[in-house]
Amino acid sequence: MAEIINQNGRIWNRNETLDRQQIRAIQLEKLQWTVKHAYEKVPYYKAKLDSAGIRPTDIRSLADLEKIPFTVKDDFRKNYPFGLFAVPGSEVVRYHASSGTTGKPTVVGYTKKDMAVWRELVARIVTMAGVCEQDIAQIAFGYGLFTGALGLTHGLEEVGAAVIPMSSGNTQKQIMFMQDFGTTALISTPSYALHMAEIACEMGIDPASDLKLKWALLGGEGSTEAMRTEINRTWGIFATENYGMSELFGPGLSGECQALSGMHINEDHYIAEIIDPKTGEVLPEGSLGELVITPLSKEALPVLRYRTKDITSLHTEICTCGRTTARMSKISGRSDDMLILGGVNVFPSQIESVILCIEGLGPHYQIKIFKKGYLDKIEVDVELADANMLESFVMLEQLRGHVCNQLRSVLGIDAQVNLVEPRSLTRFEGKAKRVIDMRGEE
């Protein structure tokens, strides 16, 4: 694919610069094909659409999308492993699956054409982030059934970047390869990027001055702007965020350009909606709500109106980078991760934003929810940035009191805060597990 190059960087595919009318025309044509494909090839979808009184010929405009019932993760588990597939196994060239920690895994598959589309999608988002054929990209996602590592591998290779498929873990060797290979782009979760920087410092390496790293492409878990700022400062780099789910191809659904004004959605391959998570009502542009995605190019596994559970908003103003595709704002939380404490809604991202803005605190924390009598209580363990602070009880109490006050201001409830030694909380090589809810325990 020939790139467009302007003063604002590279654009991989001209479809990223189409006007809204052209985008909508492509979306409608592909939506009609997708609904027909799912209806004719997937018995589960035929039954679901028949029950709703919908036929493929009823989809005459993009507004008709709202007539289609939602798909949720449990639909994949009910049809485990291949009940949602629209092609025979002989046409599938790749399988992936979720970890299945809360039940049966969600199994997905790809035809040869699906794989080509997936490579194209990821090529676009890595180009948005600044990566090109001159870069050396080190992937610190775990390889295996998780779509992140292999998805980024193929997309990076598509743009001509050299890939170091390190996988997660073995952090000291990760740093050694960064030095010896001249890595310029890091692909990891935000929390593991911070952990790697810690290990580099312990090895006597200054991540910002002793390495050649320029870019970080972060995904796999949510993060705040404060965490991005900390990653940029520690590594001396420019970090962008990208978004995807295995049910929706994997990474490649959307990504940030260097303007950092939201994640551009590859709209010639997806339709995005924002709904009220309680009522399912479609909300107008700019509203904060749950993201619903309909992929438009999936042969092996068509999906209609998938509820992601992620809370965001959509915006269609033309970006300064030259792309005309809609952008989704940073994920502010998940509708199923929201904590309800004494009737108050609390998102872990709110707590993280407070912690990362207070001098003296490290970026690592853990949230514990428990019952005290009949009341919900929240406890937050936060690492100190400097162990020497433990030697001054007065300074420690002043800092703890400041954290408590800031959390109360943001959350509207009181939280117990424990300031703990640096490096004492568990580190995660994949997605960080920040919340422990003990309210269901005896």
Number of C-alpha atoms within 10 A of each C-alpha: 10 8 13 14 10 10 7 12 17 20 24 21 18 12 17 21 18 17 13 15 9 12 20 17 14 16 21 21 15 19 26 19 16 23 26 18 21 25 22 13 19 18 15 16 22 20 13 16 19 12 10 12 11 19 14 18 9 13 21 13 14 15 9 12 20 14 13 17 17 17 19 17 14 13 15 19 18 12 15 15 15 17 17 25 24 21 19 11 14 7 15 20 14 15 13 20 18 16 13 11 7 6 9 17 18 22 24 26 26 24 21 14 15 20 20 14 19 25 22 20 26 29 28 28 32 29 24 27 25 22 25 21 13 11 21 23 30 26 24 26 28 19 16 12 17 19 24 25 23 22 22 28 22 20 25 27 17 20 23 16 20 20 18 19 18 19 21 19 16 12 20 14 11 21 20 15 15 23 16 9 15 16 23 20 30 23 25 28 26 27 25 23 21 22 19 22 20 17 16 21 12 11 12 9 17 16 23 16 11 13 21 19 24 19 24 29 26 24 22 22 17 22 22 19 13 16 20 21 16 18 22 19 13 18 25 19 20 19 24 25 27 26 24 19 16 19 24 24 24 22 26 28 26 26 31 27 28 18 15 19 16 24 27 30 26 24 24 21 20 19 23 21 22 26 22 15 19 9 7 16 12 17 16 13 12 14 15 18 27 26 26 24 22 23 26 25 22 24 22 26 28 25 24 23 20 21 20 20 18 21 23 20 25 24 18 14 11 15 19 13 19 17 21 21 25 24 25 25 19 22 21 19 21 21 17 11 13 14 18 11 16 11 8 11 12 18 16 19 19 15 21 23 18 18 24 21 16 14 10 16 21 21 23 24 25 20 20 17 19 17 15 10 7 7 10 14 18 18 16 22 18 25 23 25 17 12 13 10 16 15 9 9 10 11 12 16 13 11 19 18 14 13 25 19 16 18 23 14 12 13 17 13 17 15 20 16 17 17 20 18 18 17 15 13 14 11 16 15 21 19 17 18 14 17 15 12 14 11 14 8 7 4
